[in-house]
Amino acid sequence: MELVDAYRLALVAFRDRVAEVRADQWSAPTPCTEWSVRQLVNHVVYEECWSVPLMAGATLASVGDRFEGDLLGDDPAGATRTAVDASVRAVGEPGALDRTVELSIGPTPATEYVRQLLADHVVHGWDLAAAIGADRAIDDDLVSTVGGWFGPMEDAYRAGGIIADRVALPAGAGAQARLIAAFGRDPMWAGAA
């Protein structure tokens, strides 16, 4: 699957999942233990907001703190929809993936940045689905695309404290379960203990 197509698919899936959140679910826990549903969605929207100026060549300093705080307001689904649309346009712009973006780790090829964002959307989309009791299935092509990229990165992500320890799985676990476990989540997560 082409990277731009995978990115669009993952962001649209996340947007659609946000639209399913009921009013009484925004404070619910998620498999991403430090965040509620609202905090998780705000985090992903934050990333979408940042992607637009960074893909256009902005520096971290020029963006500053304009995306800090609550980005969801009174219409989380609408805020998500707006951010998703803008990010998908920015990544899909002709030549966008040929650029270099400034990240906190330094100049980074845009393709690497988009793969990081793609993985975050796929995994946090699963987190959100699990938290609200929705269908947790991830598109097979997205599982394959993210898994193929993440395999060689997993140890570095874990060493950097970005992800939790890999969750042990039974023999024969499917590709989606292996991906979710690699990101430190229990594929059978059933809510806060």
Secondary structure, DSSP 8 states (H G I E B T S, - for coil): --HHHHHHHHHHHHHHHHTT--GGGTT-B-SSTT-BHHHHHHHHHHHHHHHHHHHTT--HHHHTTTT-S---TT-HHHHHHHHHHHHHHHHHSTTGGGSEEEETTEEEEHHHHHHHHHHHHHHHHHHHHHHHT------HHHHHHHHHHHGGGHHHHHHTTSS-------TT--HHHHHHHHTT--TT--S--
